[in-house]
Amino acid sequence: DYRGISADTYDSDVIWGLYRQGRDDFMSAALLAWAASGSPPGDPLWRGMIAKISELEVPEFPVNGADIIKLGVAEGPAVGELLKALEVHWMATGFEAEKQELLEVAMELSTQAG
């Protein structure tokens, strides 16, 4: 969806879009937003937005189910629930939390749940 994308969208919002939609889909949405905005083809703000989408790194969630199982969490729905909670935490940190920090949070959460 291109609504909500503008030429002056913050970098943090671009990174969010890259993570949720992937570079190609987010780029398509931004191009649609540019077309819908009525701005001319050479608009420097929109060109800057397109450059950001091309250049910014797409975040990759550093934890997977195998990591959670290694912590002693039994295979099953609890693994998915824990991964979802970790992903929310990771996104809240601006995609900055590293794997070790996330695994520590996972340990805390699994201890609280158990």
Secondary structure, DSSP 8 states (H G I E B T S, - for coil): --TT--TT--HHHHHHHHHHH-HHHHHHHHHHHHHHHT--TT-HHHHHHHHHHHHS--------HHHHHHTT--SSHHHHHHHHHHHHHHHHTTS---HHHHHHHHHHHHHHH-
